[in-house]
Amino acid sequence: EYVDVYQFGQIVSLYNMVQAWGMLDYGKDRYGTFDDNLAKWDFKRSVAENTAPFKMMWGYMPGIATETGKDYSELLLEVPDKNKARVAEAIEFARKYCSKKAK
């Protein structure tokens, strides 16, 4: 149920934009929404229950932030095995440098 909640495609695209074009401020702006969404998220509730209060904003910038040290490999089933390590690296990079918690 949580596969689409993380929006890994958007997170990896933030990694690509920062790496290729230095768009760190953009990455922080976009990832900040993930941070805000995660702060309101209750993992004991369903996705539908969690997203109901977001209404229009969930459609505009859906997703929640990833968390340090968490293994997301079970949610990356459609990523080819040869690319999983690179995708995991991109996810961690985006969290580390784009999150509001970044130092």
VEXRO-622889 format. One record per atom (N, C-alpha, C, O, CB): atom name; residue number from 1; z, y, x. Coordinates in steps of 0.05 Angstrom, whole numbers, plus 5000, padded with zeros to 4 digits. Glycine has a CB too. Layout:
BEGIN
+------+-----+------+------+------+
! atom ! seq !    Z !    Y !    X !
+------+-----+------+------+------+
!   CA ! NUM !    Z !    Y !    X !
...
+------+-----+------+------+------+
This chain:
BEGIN
+------+-----+------+------+------+
! atom ! seq !    Z !    Y !    X !
+------+-----+------+------+------+
!    N !   1 ! 5000 ! 4976 ! 5016 !
!   CA !   1 ! 5000 ! 5000 ! 5000 !
!    C !   1 ! 5000 ! 5025 ! 5017 !
!    O !   1 ! 4990 ! 5046 ! 5008 !
!   CB !   1 ! 5024 ! 5000 ! 4982 !
!    N !   2 ! 5011 ! 5024 ! 5041 !
!   CA !   2 ! 5014 ! 5048 ! 5057 !
!    C !   2 ! 4990 ! 5054 ! 5076 !
!    O !   2 ! 4992 ! 5073 ! 5092 !
!   CB !   2 ! 5039 ! 5047 ! 5073 !
!    N !   3 ! 4969 ! 5038 ! 5075 !
!   CA !   3 ! 4947 ! 5042 ! 5094 !
!    C !   3 ! 4936 ! 5070 ! 5092 !
!    O !   3 ! 4932 ! 5082 ! 5113 !
!   CB !   3 ! 4925 ! 5021 ! 5087 !
!    N !   4 ! 4930 ! 5080 ! 5069 !
!   CA !   4 ! 4918 ! 5107 ! 5066 !
!    C !   4 ! 4938 ! 5130 ! 5069 !
!    O !   4 ! 4931 ! 5153 ! 5072 !
!   CB !   4 ! 4905 ! 5109 ! 5040 !
!    N !   5 ! 4963 ! 5124 ! 5069 !
!   CA !   5 ! 4984 ! 5144 ! 5070 !
!    C !   5 ! 4984 ! 5159 ! 5097 !
!    O !   5 ! 4990 ! 5182 ! 5098 !
!   CB !   5 ! 5011 ! 5132 ! 5064 !
!    N !   6 ! 4977 ! 5144 ! 5118 !
!   CA !   6 ! 4978 ! 5156 ! 5145 !
!    C !   6 ! 4953 ! 5171 ! 5153 !
!    O !   6 ! 4954 ! 5187 ! 5172 !
!   CB !   6 ! 4983 ! 5135 ! 5164 !
!    N !   7 ! 4931 ! 5167 ! 5139 !
!   CA !   7 ! 4906 ! 5182 ! 5146 !
!    C !   7 ! 4900 ! 5180 ! 5175 !
!    O !   7 ! 4896 ! 5201 ! 5189 !
!   CB !   7 ! 4908 ! 5211 ! 5137 !
!    N !   8 ! 4898 ! 5156 ! 5186 !
!   CA !   8 ! 4893 ! 5152 ! 5214 !
!    C !   8 ! 4867 ! 5164 ! 5223 !
!    O !   8 ! 4865 ! 5174 ! 5246 !
!   CB !   8 ! 4893 ! 5122 ! 5221 !
!    N !   9 ! 4847 ! 5165 ! 5206 !
!   CA !   9 ! 4821 ! 5177 ! 5213 !
!    C !   9 ! 4825 ! 5207 ! 5219 !
!    O !   9 ! 4813 ! 5217 ! 5239 !
!   CB !   9 ! 4801 ! 5174 ! 5190 !
!    N !  10 ! 4841 ! 5221 ! 5203 !
!   CA !  10 ! 4846 ! 5249 ! 5209 !
!    C !  10 ! 4862 ! 5253 ! 5234 !
!    O !  10 ! 4858 ! 5271 ! 5249 !
!   CB !  10 ! 4860 ! 5262 ! 5185 !
!    N !  11 ! 4882 ! 5235 ! 5238 !
!   CA !  11 ! 4899 ! 5237 ! 5261 !
!    C !  11 ! 4882 ! 5233 ! 5287 !
!    O !  11 ! 4886 ! 5248 ! 5306 !
!   CB !  11 ! 4922 ! 5217 ! 5260 !
!    N !  12 ! 4865 ! 5213 ! 5287 !
!   CA !  12 ! 4848 ! 5208 ! 5310 !
!    C !  12 ! 4828 ! 5231 ! 5314 !
!    O !  12 ! 4822 ! 5238 ! 5337 !
!   CB !  12 ! 4833 ! 5181 ! 5307 !
!    N !  13 ! 4819 ! 5243 ! 5292 !
!   CA !  13 ! 4801 ! 5266 ! 5295 !
!    C !  13 ! 4815 ! 5289 ! 5308 !
!    O !  13 ! 4803 ! 5305 ! 5323 !
!   CB !  13 ! 4789 ! 5274 ! 5268 !
!    N !  14 ! 4841 ! 5293 ! 5302 !
!   CA !  14 ! 4856 ! 5314 ! 5315 !
!    C !  14 ! 4858 ! 5309 ! 5345 !
!    O !  14 ! 4855 ! 5328 ! 5361 !
!   CB !  14 ! 4885 ! 5316 ! 5303 !
!    N !  15 ! 4863 ! 5284 ! 5353 !
!   CA !  15 ! 4863 ! 5277 ! 5381 !
!    C !  15 ! 4837 ! 5284 ! 5394 !
!    O !  15 ! 4836 ! 5296 ! 5415 !
!   CB !  15 ! 4869 ! 5246 ! 5384 !
!    N !  16 ! 4815 ! 5277 ! 5381 !
!   CA !  16 ! 4788 ! 5283 ! 5392 !
!    C !  16 ! 4783 ! 5313 ! 5395 !
!    O !  16 ! 4772 ! 5321 ! 5415 !
!   CB !  16 ! 4767 ! 5270 ! 5374 !
!    N !  17 ! 4791 ! 5328 ! 5375 !
!   CA !  17 ! 4787 ! 5357 ! 5376 !
!    C !  17 ! 4804 ! 5370 ! 5398 !
!    O !  17 ! 4794 ! 5389 ! 5412 !
!   CB !  17 ! 4794 ! 5370 ! 5349 !
!    N !  18 ! 4828 ! 5361 ! 5402 !
!   CA !  18 ! 4845 ! 5372 ! 5423 !
!    C !  18 ! 4833 ! 5364 ! 5450 !
!    O !  18 ! 4831 ! 5381 ! 5468 !
!   CB !  18 ! 4874 ! 5362 ! 5420 !
!    N !  19 ! 4826 ! 5339 ! 5453 !
!   CA !  19 ! 4815 ! 5330 ! 5479 !
!    C !  19 ! 4788 ! 5342 ! 5486 !
!    O !  19 ! 4784 ! 5351 ! 5508 !
!   CB !  19 ! 4813 ! 5299 ! 5478 !
!    N !  20 ! 4770 ! 5344 ! 5466 !
!   CA !  20 ! 4743 ! 5353 ! 5472 !
!    C !  20 ! 4741 ! 5384 ! 5473 !
!    O !  20 ! 4727 ! 5395 ! 5489 !
!   CB !  20 ! 4724 ! 5343 ! 5451 !
!    N !  21 ! 4755 ! 5398 ! 5455 !
!   CA !  21 ! 4751 ! 5426 ! 5452 !
!    C !  21 ! 4776 ! 5443 ! 5455 !
!    O !  21 ! 4776 ! 5467 ! 5452 !
!   CB !  21 ! 4739 ! 5432 ! 5426 !
!    N !  22 ! 4799 ! 5430 ! 5461 !
!   CA !  22 ! 4823 ! 5445 ! 5466 !
!    C !  22 ! 4835 ! 5457 ! 5441 !
!    O !  22 ! 4849 ! 5478 ! 5442 !
!   CB !  22 ! 4819 ! 5466 ! 5486 !
!    N !  23 ! 4829 ! 5446 ! 5417 !
!   CA !  23 ! 4838 ! 5458 ! 5392 !
!    C !  23 ! 4866 ! 5450 ! 5384 !
!    O !  23 ! 4871 ! 5440 ! 5363 !
!   CB !  23 ! 4819 ! 5449 ! 5370 !
!    N !  24 ! 4885 ! 5455 ! 5403 !
!   CA !  24 ! 4913 ! 5447 ! 5398 !
!    C !  24 ! 4925 ! 5463 ! 5375 !
!    O !  24 ! 4940 ! 5451 ! 5359 !
!   CB !  24 ! 4929 ! 5452 ! 5424 !
!    N !  25 ! 4920 ! 5489 ! 5373 !
!   CA !  25 ! 4932 ! 5504 ! 5350 !
!    C !  25 ! 4922 ! 5493 ! 5323 !
!    O !  25 ! 4938 ! 5490 ! 5304 !
!   CB !  25 ! 4924 ! 5534 ! 5353 !
!    N !  26 ! 4896 ! 5486 ! 5322 !
!   CA !  26 ! 4886 ! 5473 ! 5298 !
!    C !  26 ! 4900 ! 5447 ! 5292 !
!    O !  26 ! 4908 ! 5441 ! 5270 !
!   CB !  26 ! 4855 ! 5469 ! 5300 !
!    N !  27 ! 4903 ! 5431 ! 5313 !
!   CA !  27 ! 4916 ! 5405 ! 5311 !
!    C !  27 ! 4945 ! 5408 ! 5301 !
!    O !  27 ! 4954 ! 5392 ! 5284 !
!   CB !  27 ! 4916 ! 5390 ! 5337 !
!    N !  28 ! 4959 ! 5428 ! 5311 !
!   CA !  28 ! 4986 ! 5433 ! 5302 !
!    C !  28 ! 4987 ! 5441 ! 5273 !
!    O !  28 ! 5004 ! 5433 ! 5258 !
!   CB !  28 ! 4999 ! 5454 ! 5320 !
!    N !  29 ! 4968 ! 5458 ! 5265 !
!   CA !  29 ! 4967 ! 5467 ! 5238 !
!    C !  29 ! 4962 ! 5444 ! 5219 !
!    O !  29 ! 4976 ! 5441 ! 5198 !
!   CB !  29 ! 4944 ! 5488 ! 5234 !
!    N !  30 ! 4943 ! 5427 ! 5225 !
!   CA !  30 ! 4937 ! 5404 ! 5208 !
!    C !  30 ! 4959 ! 5384 ! 5208 !
!    O !  30 ! 4967 ! 5374 ! 5187 !
!   CB !  30 ! 4910 ! 5392 ! 5216 !
!    N !  31 ! 4969 ! 5377 ! 5231 !
!   CA !  31 ! 4990 ! 5357 ! 5233 !
!    C !  31 ! 5016 ! 5366 ! 5221 !
!    O !  31 ! 5032 ! 5350 ! 5212 !
!   CB !  31 ! 4994 ! 5349 ! 5263 !
!    N !  32 ! 5020 ! 5392 ! 5220 !
!   CA !  32 ! 5044 ! 5403 ! 5208 !
!    C !  32 ! 5047 ! 5395 ! 5179 !
!    O !  32 ! 5069 ! 5391 ! 5169 !
!   CB !  32 ! 5044 ! 5433 ! 5210 !
!    N !  33 ! 5024 ! 5393 ! 5165 !
!   CA !  33 ! 5025 ! 5384 ! 5137 !
!    C !  33 ! 5034 ! 5355 ! 5136 !
!    O !  33 ! 5049 ! 5348 ! 5118 !
!   CB !  33 ! 4997 ! 5386 ! 5125 !
!    N !  34 ! 5026 ! 5338 ! 5155 !
!   CA !  34 ! 5036 ! 5311 ! 5156 !
!    C !  34 ! 5066 ! 5311 ! 5159 !
!    O !  34 ! 5081 ! 5295 ! 5146 !
!   CB !  34 ! 5022 ! 5295 ! 5178 !
!    N !  35 ! 5076 ! 5328 ! 5177 !
!   CA !  35 ! 5105 ! 5330 ! 5182 !
!    C !  35 ! 5120 ! 5338 ! 5156 !
!    O !  35 ! 5140 ! 5326 ! 5149 !
!   CB !  35 ! 5111 ! 5350 ! 5204 !
!    N !  36 ! 5109 ! 5358 ! 5142 !
!   CA !  36 ! 5122 ! 5367 ! 5118 !
!    C !  36 ! 5122 ! 5345 ! 5096 !
!    O !  36 ! 5141 ! 5341 ! 5082 !
!   CB !  36 ! 5107 ! 5392 ! 5107 !
!    N !  37 ! 5099 ! 5331 ! 5094 !
!   CA !  37 ! 5098 ! 5309 ! 5075 !
!    C !  37 ! 5117 ! 5287 ! 5081 !
!    O !  37 ! 5130 ! 5275 ! 5063 !
!   CB !  37 ! 5069 ! 5298 ! 5074 !
!    N !  38 ! 5120 ! 5280 ! 5107 !
!   CA !  38 ! 5139 ! 5259 ! 5115 !
!    C !  38 ! 5168 ! 5267 ! 5109 !
!    O !  38 ! 5184 ! 5250 ! 5100 !
!   CB !  38 ! 5136 ! 5253 ! 5145 !
!    N !  39 ! 5174 ! 5292 ! 5112 !
!   CA !  39 ! 5201 ! 5302 ! 5107 !
!    C !  39 ! 5209 ! 5297 ! 5077 !
!    O !  39 ! 5233 ! 5294 ! 5071 !
!   CB !  39 ! 5204 ! 5331 ! 5114 !
!    N !  40 ! 5189 ! 5297 ! 5060 !
!   CA !  40 ! 5194 ! 5293 ! 5031 !
!    C !  40 ! 5190 ! 5264 ! 5022 !
!    O !  40 ! 5195 ! 5258 ! 4999 !
!   CB !  40 ! 5176 ! 5311 ! 5015 !
!    N !  41 ! 5182 ! 5247 ! 5040 !
!   CA !  41 ! 5174 ! 5219 ! 5033 !
!    C !  41 ! 5199 ! 5201 ! 5031 !
!    O !  41 ! 5217 ! 5203 ! 5047 !
!   CB !  41 ! 5155 ! 5208 ! 5054 !
!    N !  42 ! 5198 ! 5184 ! 5011 !
!   CA !  42 ! 5220 ! 5164 ! 5007 !
!    C !  42 ! 5206 ! 5136 ! 5007 !
!    O !  42 ! 5193 ! 5129 ! 4988 !
!   CB !  42 ! 5235 ! 5169 ! 4979 !
!    N !  43 ! 5211 ! 5121 ! 5028 !
!   CA !  43 ! 5198 ! 5095 ! 5031 !
!    C !  43 ! 5207 ! 5075 ! 5011 !
!    O !  43 ! 5196 ! 5053 ! 5009 !
!   CB !  43 ! 5202 ! 5085 ! 5059 !
!    N !  44 ! 5228 ! 5081 ! 4996 !
!   CA !  44 ! 5237 ! 5063 ! 4975 !
!    C !  44 ! 5221 ! 5066 ! 4949 !
!    O !  44 ! 5222 ! 5049 ! 4931 !
!   CB !  44 ! 5267 ! 5067 ! 4969 !
!    N !  45 ! 5205 ! 5088 ! 4948 !
!   CA !  45 ! 5189 ! 5093 ! 4924 !
!    C !  45 ! 5160 ! 5085 ! 4930 !
!    O !  45 ! 5152 ! 5082 ! 4953 !
!   CB !  45 ! 5191 ! 5123 ! 4917 !
!    N !  46 ! 5144 ! 5082 ! 4909 !
!   CA !  46 ! 5116 ! 5075 ! 4912 !
!    C !  46 ! 5100 ! 5100 ! 4922 !
!    O !  46 ! 5110 ! 5122 ! 4921 !
!   CB !  46 ! 5104 ! 5065 ! 4886 !
!    N !  47 ! 5076 ! 5095 ! 4931 !
!   CA !  47 ! 5059 ! 5117 ! 4939 !
!    C !  47 ! 5054 ! 5136 ! 4915 !
!    O !  47 ! 5056 ! 5160 ! 4919 !
!   CB !  47 ! 5032 ! 5106 ! 4949 !
!    N !  48 ! 5049 ! 5125 ! 4892 !
!   CA !  48 ! 5044 ! 5141 ! 4868 !
!    C !  48 ! 5068 ! 5159 ! 4862 !
!    O !  48 ! 5065 ! 5182 ! 4855 !
!   CB !  48 ! 5038 ! 5124 ! 4844 !
!    N !  49 ! 5092 ! 5148 ! 4864 !
!   CA !  49 ! 5117 ! 5163 ! 4859 !
!    C !  49 ! 5121 ! 5185 ! 4879 !
!    O !  49 ! 5129 ! 5207 ! 4873 !
!   CB !  49 ! 5141 ! 5144 ! 4858 !
!    N !  50 ! 5114 ! 5179 ! 4905 !
!   CA !  50 ! 5117 ! 5199 ! 4926 !
!    C !  50 ! 5097 ! 5221 ! 4924 !
!    O !  50 ! 5103 ! 5244 ! 4930 !
!   CB !  50 ! 5115 ! 5185 ! 4953 !
!    N !  51 ! 5072 ! 5215 ! 4917 !
!   CA !  51 ! 5051 ! 5235 ! 4917 !
!    C !  51 ! 5050 ! 5251 ! 4891 !
!    O !  51 ! 5038 ! 5273 ! 4891 !
!   CB !  51 ! 5025 ! 5221 ! 4921 !
!    N !  52 ! 5063 ! 5242 ! 4870 !
!   CA !  52 ! 5062 ! 5257 ! 4844 !
!    C !  52 ! 5070 ! 5286 ! 4847 !
!    O !  52 ! 5057 ! 5304 ! 4836 !
!   CB !  52 ! 5079 ! 5243 ! 4823 !
!    N !  53 ! 5092 ! 5292 ! 4861 !
!   CA !  53 ! 5100 ! 5320 ! 4863 !
!    C !  53 ! 5081 ! 5338 ! 4880 !
!    O !  53 ! 5081 ! 5362 ! 4877 !
!   CB !  53 ! 5128 ! 5322 ! 4876 !
!    N !  54 ! 5064 ! 5325 ! 4897 !
!   CA !  54 ! 5046 ! 5341 ! 4913 !
!    C !  54 ! 5022 ! 5352 ! 4898 !
!    O !  54 ! 5011 ! 5372 ! 4906 !
!   CB !  54 ! 5036 ! 5323 ! 4936 !
!    N !  55 ! 5015 ! 5339 ! 4876 !
!   CA !  55 ! 4993 ! 5347 ! 4859 !
!    C !  55 ! 4968 ! 5353 ! 4876 !
!    O !  55 ! 4957 ! 5336 ! 4889 !
!   CB !  55 ! 5001 ! 5370 ! 4841 !
!    N !  56 ! 4959 ! 5378 ! 4875 !
!   CA !  56 ! 4934 ! 5386 ! 4888 !
!    C !  56 ! 4935 ! 5384 ! 4918 !
!    O !  56 ! 4915 ! 5377 ! 4931 !
!   CB !  56 ! 4926 ! 5414 ! 4880 !
!    N !  57 ! 4957 ! 5390 ! 4931 !
!   CA !  57 ! 4959 ! 5390 ! 4960 !
!    C !  57 ! 4954 ! 5363 ! 4972 !
!    O !  57 ! 4943 ! 5360 ! 4994 !
!   CB !  57 ! 4985 ! 5401 ! 4969 !
!    N !  58 ! 4962 ! 5342 ! 4958 !
!   CA !  58 ! 4957 ! 5315 ! 4969 !
!    C !  58 ! 4927 ! 5309 ! 4971 !
!    O !  58 ! 4919 ! 5296 ! 4990 !
!   CB !  58 ! 4971 ! 5294 ! 4951 !
!    N !  59 ! 4912 ! 5319 ! 4952 !
!   CA !  59 ! 4883 ! 5315 ! 4954 !
!    C !  59 ! 4870 ! 5332 ! 4975 !
!    O !  59 ! 4849 ! 5324 ! 4987 !
!   CB !  59 ! 4871 ! 5322 ! 4927 !
!    N !  60 ! 4881 ! 5355 ! 4981 !
!   CA !  60 ! 4870 ! 5373 ! 5002 !
!    C !  60 ! 4877 ! 5363 ! 5030 !
!    O !  60 ! 4859 ! 5362 ! 5047 !
!   CB !  60 ! 4880 ! 5401 ! 4998 !
!    N !  61 ! 4902 ! 5357 ! 5035 !
!   CA !  61 ! 4910 ! 5348 ! 5061 !
!    C !  61 ! 4931 ! 5326 ! 5058 !
!    O !  61 ! 4955 ! 5329 ! 5062 !
!   CB !  61 ! 4922 ! 5372 ! 5078 !
!    N !  62 ! 4921 ! 5302 ! 5050 !
!   CA !  62 ! 4939 ! 5280 ! 5046 !
!    C !  62 ! 4949 ! 5268 ! 5072 !
!    O !  62 ! 4938 ! 5273 ! 5093 !
!   CB !  62 ! 4925 ! 5258 ! 5030 !
!    N !  63 ! 4970 ! 5253 ! 5069 !
!   CA !  63 ! 4980 ! 5238 ! 5092 !
!    C !  63 ! 5008 ! 5246 ! 5101 !
!    O !  63 ! 5017 ! 5268 ! 5095 !
!   CB !  63 ! 4962 ! 5241 ! 5115 !
!    N !  64 ! 5021 ! 5228 ! 5115 !
!   CA !  64 ! 5047 ! 5233 ! 5127 !
!    C !  64 ! 5045 ! 5229 ! 5157 !
!    O !  64 ! 5028 ! 5215 ! 5167 !
!   CB !  64 ! 5069 ! 5215 ! 5114 !
!    N !  65 ! 5063 ! 5242 ! 5171 !
!   CA !  65 ! 5064 ! 5240 ! 5200 !
!    C !  65 ! 5073 ! 5211 ! 5209 !
!    O !  65 ! 5086 ! 5197 ! 5194 !
!   CB !  65 ! 5084 ! 5260 ! 5212 !
!    N !  66 ! 5064 ! 5204 ! 5232 !
!   CA !  66 ! 5073 ! 5179 ! 5244 !
!    C !  66 ! 5100 ! 5183 ! 5258 !
!    O !  66 ! 5108 ! 5206 ! 5262 !
!   CB !  66 ! 5052 ! 5168 ! 5265 !
!    N !  67 ! 5113 ! 5162 ! 5264 !
!   CA !  67 ! 5140 ! 5164 ! 5276 !
!    C !  67 ! 5139 ! 5150 ! 5304 !
!    O !  67 ! 5126 ! 5130 ! 5308 !
!   CB !  67 ! 5161 ! 5151 ! 5258 !
!    N !  68 ! 5155 ! 5162 ! 5322 !
!   CA !  68 ! 5156 ! 5152 ! 5349 !
!    C !  68 ! 5165 ! 5122 ! 5350 !
!    O !  68 ! 5184 ! 5115 ! 5337 !
!   CB !  68 ! 5175 ! 5169 ! 5366 !
!    N !  69 ! 5151 ! 5107 ! 5366 !
!   CA !  69 ! 5159 ! 5079 ! 5370 !
!    C !  69 ! 5152 ! 5060 ! 5348 !
!    O !  69 ! 5158 ! 5036 ! 5350 !
!   CB !  69 ! 5187 ! 5078 ! 5375 !
!    N !  70 ! 5140 ! 5069 ! 5327 !
!   CA !  70 ! 5133 ! 5051 ! 5304 !
!    C !  70 ! 5106 ! 5038 ! 5309 !
!    O !  70 ! 5087 ! 5052 ! 5318 !
!   CB !  70 ! 5133 ! 5067 ! 5277 !
!    N !  71 ! 5104 ! 5013 ! 5304 !
!   CA !  71 ! 5079 ! 4998 ! 5308 !
!    C !  71 ! 5063 ! 4999 ! 5282 !
!    O !  71 ! 5071 ! 4989 ! 5261 !
!   CB !  71 ! 5085 ! 4968 ! 5316 !
!    N !  72 ! 5039 ! 5010 ! 5284 !
!   CA !  72 ! 5021 ! 5013 ! 5261 !
!    C !  72 ! 4998 ! 4993 ! 5261 !
!    O !  72 ! 4980 ! 4995 ! 5245 !
!   CB !  72 ! 5010 ! 5041 ! 5260 !
!    N !  73 ! 4999 ! 4974 ! 5279 !
!   CA !  73 ! 4977 ! 4955 ! 5282 !
!    C !  73 ! 4970 ! 4940 ! 5257 !
!    O !  73 ! 4947 ! 4933 ! 5252 !
!   CB !  73 ! 4983 ! 4936 ! 5305 !
!    N !  74 ! 4990 ! 4934 ! 5240 !
!   CA !  74 ! 4985 ! 4920 ! 5215 !
!    C !  74 ! 4969 ! 4937 ! 5195 !
!    O !  74 ! 4957 ! 4926 ! 5177 !
!   CB !  74 ! 5011 ! 4911 ! 5202 !
!    N !  75 ! 4969 ! 4963 ! 5200 !
!   CA !  75 ! 4954 ! 4980 ! 5182 !
!    C !  75 ! 4926 ! 4987 ! 5193 !
!    O !  75 ! 4910 ! 5001 ! 5181 !
!   CB !  75 ! 4969 ! 5006 ! 5178 !
!    N !  76 ! 4920 ! 4976 ! 5217 !
!   CA !  76 ! 4894 ! 4981 ! 5230 !
!    C !  76 ! 4876 ! 4956 ! 5230 !
!    O !  76 ! 4862 ! 4951 ! 5249 !
!   CB !  76 ! 4899 ! 4990 ! 5259 !
!    N !  77 ! 4877 ! 4942 ! 5208 !
!   CA !  77 ! 4863 ! 4916 ! 5206 !
!    C !  77 ! 4833 ! 4919 ! 5209 !
!    O !  77 ! 4820 ! 4900 ! 5219 !
!   CB !  77 ! 4869 ! 4903 ! 5180 !
!    N !  78 ! 4821 ! 4941 ! 5201 !
!   CA !  78 ! 4792 ! 4945 ! 5203 !
!    C !  78 ! 4783 ! 4957 ! 5229 !
!    O !  78 ! 4759 ! 4960 ! 5234 !
!   CB !  78 ! 4783 ! 4962 ! 5180 !
!    N !  79 ! 4802 ! 4963 ! 5247 !
!   CA !  79 ! 4795 ! 4973 ! 5273 !
!    C !  79 ! 4789 ! 4949 ! 5291 !
!    O !  79 ! 4805 ! 4931 ! 5293 !
!   CB !  79 ! 4818 ! 4991 ! 5285 !
!    N !  80 ! 4766 ! 4949 ! 5304 !
!   CA !  80 ! 4760 ! 4927 ! 5322 !
!    C !  80 ! 4781 ! 4923 ! 5343 !
!    O !  80 ! 4792 ! 4943 ! 5353 !
!   CB !  80 ! 4732 ! 4931 ! 5335 !
!    N !  81 ! 4787 ! 4899 ! 5350 !
!   CA !  81 ! 4808 ! 4893 ! 5370 !
!    C !  81 ! 4805 ! 4908 ! 5395 !
!    O !  81 ! 4824 ! 4918 ! 5407 !
!   CB !  81 ! 4809 ! 4863 ! 5376 !
!    N !  82 ! 4780 ! 4911 ! 5404 !
!   CA !  82 ! 4775 ! 4925 ! 5430 !
!    C !  82 ! 4782 ! 4955 ! 5429 !
!    O !  82 ! 4785 ! 4967 ! 5450 !
!   CB !  82 ! 4745 ! 4922 ! 5438 !
!    N !  83 ! 4785 ! 4966 ! 5405 !
!   CA !  83 ! 4791 ! 4994 ! 5402 !
!    C !  83 ! 4820 ! 5000 ! 5394 !
!    O !  83 ! 4828 ! 5023 ! 5393 !
!   CB !  83 ! 4772 ! 5007 ! 5381 !
!    N !  84 ! 4835 ! 4980 ! 5387 !
!   CA !  84 ! 4862 ! 4984 ! 5376 !
!    C !  84 ! 4880 ! 4999 ! 5396 !
!    O !  84 ! 4895 ! 5016 ! 5387 !
!   CB !  84 ! 4874 ! 4958 ! 5369 !
!    N !  85 ! 4879 ! 4993 ! 5421 !
!   CA !  85 ! 4896 ! 5006 ! 5441 !
!    C !  85 ! 4889 ! 5036 ! 5442 !
!    O !  85 ! 4907 ! 5053 ! 5444 !
!   CB !  85 ! 4893 ! 4993 ! 5468 !
!    N !  86 ! 4863 ! 5042 ! 5442 !
!   CA !  86 ! 4855 ! 5070 ! 5443 !
!    C !  86 ! 4863 ! 5086 ! 5418 !
!    O !  86 ! 4871 ! 5109 ! 5419 !
!   CB !  86 ! 4824 ! 5072 ! 5447 !
!    N !  87 ! 4861 ! 5073 ! 5395 !
!   CA !  87 ! 4869 ! 5086 ! 5370 !
!    C !  87 ! 4899 ! 5090 ! 5370 !
!    O !  87 ! 4909 ! 5112 ! 5362 !
!   CB !  87 ! 4861 ! 5068 ! 5345 !
!    N !  88 ! 4914 ! 5070 ! 5379 !
!   CA !  88 ! 4943 ! 5074 ! 5381 !
!    C !  88 ! 4951 ! 5096 ! 5400 !
!    O !  88 ! 4969 ! 5112 ! 5395 !
!   CB !  88 ! 4957 ! 5047 ! 5390 !
!    N !  89 ! 4936 ! 5099 ! 5422 !
!   CA !  89 ! 4940 ! 5121 ! 5441 !
!    C !  89 ! 4935 ! 5148 ! 5428 !
!    O !  89 ! 4949 ! 5167 ! 5432 !
!   CB !  89 ! 4923 ! 5117 ! 5466 !
!    N !  90 ! 4913 ! 5149 ! 5413 !
!   CA !  90 ! 4906 ! 5174 ! 5399 !
!    C !  90 ! 4927 ! 5182 ! 5379 !
!    O !  90 ! 4934 ! 5206 ! 5376 !
!   CB !  90 ! 4878 ! 5172 ! 5386 !
!    N !  91 ! 4937 ! 5163 ! 5364 !
!   CA !  91 ! 4958 ! 5168 ! 5344 !
!    C !  91 ! 4983 ! 5178 ! 5357 !
!    O !  91 ! 4995 ! 5198 ! 5347 !
!   CB !  91 ! 4964 ! 5142 ! 5328 !
!    N !  92 ! 4991 ! 5166 ! 5379 !
!   CA !  92 ! 5015 ! 5175 ! 5393 !
!    C !  92 ! 5011 ! 5203 ! 5406 !
!    O !  92 ! 5029 ! 5219 ! 5405 !
!   CB !  92 ! 5022 ! 5154 ! 5415 !
!    N !  93 ! 4987 ! 5208 ! 5417 !
!   CA !  93 ! 4981 ! 5234 ! 5428 !
!    C !  93 ! 4983 ! 5256 ! 5407 !
!    O !  93 ! 4996 ! 5276 ! 5412 !
!   CB !  93 ! 4953 ! 5234 ! 5441 !
!    N !  94 ! 4971 ! 5251 ! 5384 !
!   CA !  94 ! 4972 ! 5271 ! 5363 !
!    C !  94 ! 5000 ! 5277 ! 5354 !
!    O !  94 ! 5007 ! 5300 ! 5349 !
!   CB !  94 ! 4955 ! 5262 ! 5339 !
!    N !  95 ! 5016 ! 5256 ! 5351 !
!   CA !  95 ! 5044 ! 5260 ! 5343 !
!    C !  95 ! 5059 ! 5276 ! 5365 !
!    O !  95 ! 5074 ! 5294 ! 5359 !
!   CB !  95 ! 5058 ! 5233 ! 5338 !
!    N !  96 ! 5055 ! 5268 ! 5390 !
!   CA !  96 ! 5069 ! 5280 ! 5412 !
!    C !  96 ! 5063 ! 5309 ! 5416 !
!    O !  96 ! 5080 ! 5325 ! 5422 !
!   CB !  96 ! 5063 ! 5265 ! 5437 !
!    N !  97 ! 5037 ! 5317 ! 5413 !
!   CA !  97 ! 5029 ! 5344 ! 5419 !
!    C !  97 ! 5024 ! 5362 ! 5394 !
!    O !  97 ! 5025 ! 5387 ! 5397 !
!   CB !  97 ! 5004 ! 5343 ! 5436 !
!    N !  98 ! 5019 ! 5350 ! 5371 !
!   CA !  98 ! 5012 ! 5366 ! 5348 !
!    C !  98 ! 5034 ! 5368 ! 5328 !
!    O !  98 ! 5034 ! 5387 ! 5311 !
!   CB !  98 ! 4987 ! 5354 ! 5334 !
!    N !  99 ! 5053 ! 5350 ! 5328 !
!   CA !  99 ! 5075 ! 5351 ! 5309 !
!    C !  99 ! 5093 ! 5375 ! 5313 !
!    O !  99 ! 5094 ! 5386 ! 5335 !
!   CB !  99 ! 5092 ! 5326 ! 5312 !
!    N ! 100 ! 5106 ! 5384 ! 5291 !
!   CA ! 100 ! 5125 ! 5405 ! 5293 !
!    C ! 100 ! 5148 ! 5398 ! 5311 !
!    O ! 100 ! 5163 ! 5415 ! 5322 !
!   CB ! 100 ! 5136 ! 5413 ! 5265 !
!    N ! 101 ! 5152 ! 5372 ! 5316 !
!   CA ! 101 ! 5173 ! 5362 ! 5333 !
!    C ! 101 ! 5165 ! 5362 ! 5362 !
!    O ! 101 ! 5181 ! 5355 ! 5380 !
!   CB ! 101 ! 5181 ! 5334 ! 5324 !
!    N ! 102 ! 5139 ! 5369 ! 5368 !
!   CA ! 102 ! 5129 ! 5370 ! 5396 !
!    C ! 102 ! 5144 ! 5390 ! 5412 !
!    O ! 102 ! 5152 ! 5411 ! 5402 !
!   CB ! 102 ! 5099 ! 5376 ! 5396 !
!    N ! 103 ! 5148 ! 5384 ! 5437 !
!   CA ! 103 ! 5163 ! 5402 ! 5455 !
!    C ! 103 ! 5144 ! 5415 ! 5474 !
!    O ! 103 ! 5152 ! 5431 ! 5491 !
!   CB ! 103 ! 5185 ! 5388 ! 5470 !
+------+-----+------+------+------+
